[in-house]
Amino acid sequence: MSETSGKPQNTAAFYGQAVASFSVAMAATAIGIFKLHADAWVRSFLGIAVLYLVTSAFTLAKVIRDRQEAARPAYHPFEKL
C-alpha cells in the first residue's frame, strides 16, 4: 500500500526553474530600467511600478491558490474503509 499525502508536491527541478526564471526576469527588468535614457524620476517611477506589479502578482497567486484549496474536499485517509 502506498503512502500518499493527497497533496501534490512540486519537484526540486520545478522549484529551481521557477526561482531562476523569476530572478532572470527581475534582473533583466532592473537592468533595462537602469540603462534607460531618461531622467532619474522616470526610472524611479518605473522601478516602483515593477515592484508594485510583482507584489500584486504574488498576492493574486496566493488568493487563487487559497480559493482552489478551499474548494477542494479535505483528504481523509480512512474515508474508504
N, C-alpha and C positions, 0 to 999 in steps of 0.2 A: 504494500500500500504506500502510495507516495504522499509526502507531506507538502501540501500546497497552502500558501497563506491566503489565497483568494484575492490578493492584491498584486497586480503586475509590477515587476521591478525592472528598471532600466539597466542596461549593461554599462560597464565602465567605459567601453568604447563610445557608446552613445552620449554618455555624460561628458566625456572628454571632447568629443566633436562639438557638442553644444557650447561648451565653455570656450573652445578655440574659435568657433565661429563668432560668438559674441565679442570676444577680445579683438579679433581682426576687424570686425565692423566698427567697434568703438575707436580703435586706433586709427583706422582709415578716415573716419569722420573727423576725429580730432586733428589729424594732420591736414586734412582738407580745409578745415576752418582756420587753422594756424597759418597755412600758406596762402589763404585768400587775400587778394589785393584789395583790402577795404580798411576803413577806419577801425580802431580798436573797439569802439562801442558796437559796431555791426558784428564783429567776430564774437564779442562777449554775448550779445543777444542771441546769436546762433548757438553758442555753447550752452547757454541756459535753456534754450528751446530743445536742444538734443537731450539734455539731462531730464527735462520735464517729460519728453516723449518716452524715454527709457523707463522712468519710474511709473508712468501711466501704463505702459505695456506690461510691466511686471504685475501691477495691480490688477489689470484686466485678466491676465493669465491666471492669477490666483483666484479671482472671483469665478471665472469659468470652471476651473478645476473644482472649487468648493461646491458649486452648483451641481456638477456632474457626480461628485462623490455623495452628495445628499440625495440625489435621485436614484443612486444605485442601492439595491437592497443590501442589508447587512449580511456579512458572511457568518454563518453558523455551522461549525464543523460537524455537529451531531444532528442536524435537522433531518437527514435522510435515514437515520437509524430507526 
